[in-house]
Amino acid sequence: MGFRPPKGVRPPQLEGKRTGRPKGSITHARVWADILWGYAHRYEDRVCPPNPVALWWYRLAYRYPNEMREFLEAWGKL
């Protein structure tokens, strides 16, 4: 078995190198999933959203479909 440093101590070969995502950074995949769900279902009358935020994006896309399309194209999601 290889060398295992104590908890909280970096192995010597990784000293001074950044590995992985920095502490405190977040991913926005869930947010984009809600936005895209709302846009994809914008023409349906009776929807069952996965969460309240998706319902909010659905209402926005239902009322302003052209603006939502421009927004998603600007961010490269369409």
C-alpha positions in Angstrom: 0.0 0.0 0.0 1.2 3.5 -0.9 2.0 6.4 1.4 -1.1 7.9 3.0 -0.5 11.3 4.6 -2.4 12.3 7.7 -5.8 13.9 7.2 -5.5 17.5 6.0 -1.9 17.1 4.8 -1.3 17.1 1.0 0.9 14.4 -0.5 4.3 15.7 -1.5 3.7 15.2 -5.3 0.7 17.5 -5.2 2.3 20.3 -3.1 1.9 23.6 -4.8 -0.6 22.3 -7.4 -4.3 23.0 -7.6 -6.4 19.9 -7.9 -10.2 20.0 -8.4 -12.6 22.8 -7.9 -11.7 25.5 -5.4 -13.5 25.4 -2.0 -16.7 27.4 -2.0 -17.3 27.3 -5.7 -20.7 26.1 -6.9 -22.1 24.5 -10.0 -25.1 26.0 -11.9 -26.3 22.8 -13.5 -29.5 22.7 -11.4 -30.3 26.3 -12.2 -29.9 25.8 -16.0 -32.0 22.6 -15.8 -34.9 24.6 -14.3 -34.6 27.3 -16.9 -34.5 24.8 -19.8 -37.4 22.9 -18.4 -39.5 26.0 -18.2 -38.6 27.0 -21.8 -39.2 23.5 -23.1 -42.7 23.3 -21.6 -43.8 26.9 -22.3 -46.6 26.0 -24.7 -48.2 23.4 -22.4 -51.3 24.4 -20.4 -51.2 22.0 -17.5 -47.7 21.3 -16.2 -46.3 19.6 -13.2 -43.0 21.3 -12.5 -40.2 19.5 -10.7 -39.8 22.5 -8.2 -41.2 26.0 -7.6 -38.2 27.6 -9.4 -39.0 25.7 -12.6 -42.6 26.9 -12.4 -41.3 30.5 -12.1 -39.1 30.0 -15.3 -42.1 28.4 -17.0 -44.3 31.4 -16.4 -41.6 33.7 -17.6 -41.1 31.7 -20.8 -44.8 31.4 -21.3 -45.2 35.2 -21.1 -42.0 36.3 -22.9 -41.0 33.4 -25.3 -38.9 35.6 -27.6 -36.9 37.2 -24.9 -36.3 33.8 -23.2 -35.0 32.5 -26.6 -32.7 35.4 -27.0 -31.4 34.9 -23.4 -30.8 31.2 -23.9 -29.1 31.8 -27.2 -26.8 34.5 -25.7 -25.7 32.0 -23.0 -25.2 29.2 -25.6 -27.9 26.9 -24.2 -29.9 26.5 -27.4 
